Amino acid sequence: TFRDGVRDGPYEYYHENGQLEVKTTFENGEYDGPWETYHENGQLESKGTYKDGEKCGEWLEEGETVTYDPC
């Protein structure tokens, strides 16, 4: 969804094969909230949280746990 010309709210994007690729939320055009990405086969690729467009807290990235500043 859009508000005042910028993305705002839930967002999903799909691979060409129909599998979910990205599931996230926007607030005022910035990533804000849970973030998940998936490979074409449906396997989880990355998972974490954004706050005001910045990664925060604990993330799973390429099979590794990465910690960013707290949310």
Backbone as CSV, one residue per row, in Angstrom:
resi,resn,N_x,N_y,N_z,CA_x,CA_y,CA_z,C_x,C_y,C_z
1,THR,0.832,-1.182,0.000,0.000,0.000,0.000,0.877,1.246,0.000
2,PHE,0.296,2.348,-0.414,1.001,3.620,-0.452,0.243,4.655,0.356
3,ARG,0.976,5.568,0.962,0.387,6.712,1.651,1.209,7.932,1.257
4,ASP,0.552,8.928,0.730,1.221,10.151,0.263,2.360,9.847,-0.707
5,GLY,2.153,8.843,-1.563,3.112,8.522,-2.608,4.282,7.649,-2.192
6,VAL,4.329,7.196,-0.932,5.417,6.317,-0.480,4.829,5.030,0.086
7,ARG,5.609,3.963,0.038,5.143,2.680,0.576,4.871,2.811,2.067
8,ASP,3.777,2.186,2.490,3.409,2.221,3.895,2.513,1.020,4.161
9,GLY,3.005,0.093,4.973,2.225,-1.090,5.304,2.917,-2.369,4.859
10,PRO,2.204,-3.493,4.926,2.775,-4.800,4.564,3.196,-4.842,3.096
11,TYR,4.259,-5.616,2.825,4.785,-5.738,1.465,5.255,-7.171,1.249
12,GLU,4.871,-7.752,0.126,5.362,-9.078,-0.274,5.780,-9.015,-1.732
13,TYR,6.862,-9.716,-2.049,7.378,-9.793,-3.419,7.662,-11.265,-3.696
14,TYR,7.394,-11.701,-4.933,7.491,-13.120,-5.262,8.506,-13.383,-6.369
15,HIS,9.171,-14.546,-6.278,10.029,-15.028,-7.361,9.158,-15.319,-8.583
16,GLU,9.774,-15.410,-9.749,9.031,-15.720,-10.972,8.287,-17.045,-10.883
17,ASN,8.805,-17.976,-10.062,8.157,-19.280,-9.943,6.974,-19.269,-8.966
18,GLY,6.653,-18.093,-8.420,5.515,-17.977,-7.519,5.844,-18.107,-6.047
19,GLN,7.074,-18.511,-5.729,7.488,-18.620,-4.330,7.726,-17.224,-3.739
20,LEU,7.373,-17.060,-2.478,7.606,-15.809,-1.770,9.096,-15.501,-1.738
21,GLU,9.480,-14.258,-2.065,10.885,-13.844,-2.020,11.149,-12.908,-0.837
22,VAL,10.281,-11.923,-0.646,10.461,-10.944,0.432,9.129,-10.714,1.126
23,LYS,9.178,-10.658,2.450,8.008,-10.296,3.240,8.479,-9.296,4.289
24,THR,7.913,-8.085,4.252,8.338,-7.042,5.166,7.230,-6.026,5.361
25,THR,7.553,-4.961,6.048,6.618,-3.868,6.280,7.342,-2.546,6.061
26,PHE,6.627,-1.603,5.472,7.155,-0.255,5.294,6.405,0.707,6.199
27,GLU,7.113,1.737,6.637,6.478,2.850,7.327,7.100,4.124,6.779
28,ASN,6.273,4.963,6.185,6.741,6.205,5.573,7.867,5.973,4.565
29,GLY,7.758,4.894,3.786,8.722,4.616,2.729,9.994,3.920,3.173
30,GLU,10.116,3.600,4.458,11.312,2.928,4.989,10.924,1.546,5.515
31,TYR,11.878,0.597,5.418,11.642,-0.700,6.047,11.451,-0.469,7.536
32,ASP,10.439,-1.111,8.105,10.179,-0.945,9.525,9.374,-2.143,10.007
33,GLY,10.018,-2.994,10.775,9.352,-4.186,11.283,10.048,-5.450,10.807
34,PRO,9.359,-6.577,10.901,9.953,-7.857,10.508,10.361,-7.883,9.031
35,TRP,11.433,-8.608,8.748,11.968,-8.763,7.391,12.302,-10.232,7.203
36,GLU,11.846,-10.805,6.095,12.200,-12.186,5.755,12.451,-12.262,4.260
37,THR,13.506,-12.994,3.860,13.722,-13.287,2.448,13.862,-14.793,2.291
38,TYR,13.457,-15.264,1.092,13.445,-16.695,0.813,14.102,-16.982,-0.528
39,HIS,14.761,-18.136,-0.616,15.312,-18.622,-1.879,14.163,-19.085,-2.776
40,GLU,14.446,-19.299,-4.052,13.421,-19.749,-4.997,12.786,-21.070,-4.597
41,ASN,13.516,-21.897,-3.832,12.972,-23.186,-3.408,12.121,-23.080,-2.135
42,GLY,11.946,-21.845,-1.628,11.118,-21.636,-0.448,11.872,-21.646,0.862
43,GLN,13.177,-21.973,0.832,13.979,-22.002,2.055,14.277,-20.582,2.528
44,LEU,14.246,-20.375,3.835,14.550,-19.084,4.433,15.980,-18.672,4.110
45,GLU,16.174,-17.436,3.661,17.502,-16.902,3.346,17.982,-15.956,4.441
46,SER,17.124,-15.026,4.838,17.493,-14.101,5.908,16.241,-13.700,6.677
47,LYS,16.479,-13.303,7.938,15.352,-12.932,8.796,15.857,-11.978,9.863
48,GLY,15.103,-10.917,10.100,15.484,-9.955,11.126,14.438,-8.868,11.246
49,THR,14.876,-7.743,11.787,13.983,-6.620,12.020,14.639,-5.327,11.557
50,TYR,13.820,-4.469,10.968,14.255,-3.118,10.614,13.532,-2.130,11.511
51,LYS,14.211,-1.029,11.825,13.593,0.097,12.517,14.066,1.362,11.824
52,ASP,13.124,2.120,11.281,13.447,3.361,10.572,14.466,3.147,9.459
53,GLY,14.343,2.020,8.735,15.201,1.754,7.592,16.548,1.138,7.923
54,GLU,16.823,0.855,9.193,18.107,0.288,9.621,17.907,-1.094,10.233
55,LYS,18.810,-2.022,9.929,18.768,-3.336,10.569,19.041,-3.166,12.052
56,CYS,18.316,-3.950,12.863,18.545,-3.882,14.304,18.292,-5.245,14.940
57,GLY,18.886,-5.445,16.091,18.701,-6.690,16.817,19.425,-7.857,16.160
58,GLU,18.940,-9.045,16.430,19.561,-10.269,15.927,18.976,-10.658,14.575
59,TRP,19.850,-10.977,13.635,19.472,-11.367,12.280,20.054,-12.728,11.940
60,LEU,19.390,-13.436,11.056,19.932,-14.635,10.424,20.260,-14.228,8.990
61,GLU,21.543,-14.286,8.632,21.989,-13.902,7.295,22.917,-14.987,6.753
62,GLU,22.515,-15.600,5.651,23.315,-16.643,5.003,23.755,-17.720,5.993
63,GLY,22.835,-18.126,6.864,23.098,-19.194,7.812,23.862,-18.759,9.057
64,GLU,24.221,-17.513,9.142,24.967,-16.991,10.283,24.097,-16.042,11.093
65,THR,24.306,-16.009,12.398,23.628,-15.045,13.261,24.484,-13.786,13.343
66,VAL,23.867,-12.665,13.035,24.545,-11.363,13.081,23.756,-10.473,14.010
67,THR,24.459,-9.733,14.868,23.790,-8.861,15.818,24.088,-7.400,15.482
68,TYR,23.027,-6.626,15.356,23.111,-5.188,15.112,22.696,-4.463,16.393
69,ASP,22.800,-3.148,16.391,22.360,-2.370,17.544,20.924,-2.741,17.897
70,PRO,20.563,-2.695,19.179,19.193,-3.059,19.573,18.150,-2.182,18.881
71,CYS,16.977,-2.756,18.717,15.871,-2.014,18.093,15.272,-1.032,19.081
